[in-house]
């Protein structure tokens, strides 16, 4: 039986957070753990539909975003946050609100993020169409003490997901594979 936990995948835009979130969801589902992925791009359109991406708007959004995650975990639903959250304070709020919490830093050089950016955000930022993008224009504060670091430009997706699952097991947030096998017998 899984406890409700949260994993926050943070990193620069296009670092691989969404792809790792999907791989993690798949890996956990194969073990009978169903998680909700909270994607900042999707929820921002609902929670702050007219966001200006100012510091105040980001603070408001990430407080609501963290609250949604805390609400879900409080009702027994494990959550994966898929969000840059460029300020440490945004992630700290969620960590304080959710007992079983992992912060996973998807580390990836900005040049690699820009080269594979599917939304062309880096190009738009350089052209001035975006004014406050984390990385090129707004500071991104990487975690000082992440629970885990995965290489967005080097780790295979399955390996990144397995490393996160191993840490969830080690912290006791989910049962280990050996425990599940014993229960199945």
Secondary structure, DSSP 8 states (H G I E B T S, - for coil): -----EEEEE-STTSSHHHHHHHHHHHHHTTT--EEEEEHHHHHHHHSTT----HHHHHHHHHHHHHHHHHHHHTT-EEEEE----SHHHHHHHHHH-SSEEEEEEE--HHHHHHT-TT-HHHHHHTTS-S--BTTTB-----SS-SEEEETTTS-HHHHHHHHHHHHHHTTSS--HHHHHHHH-
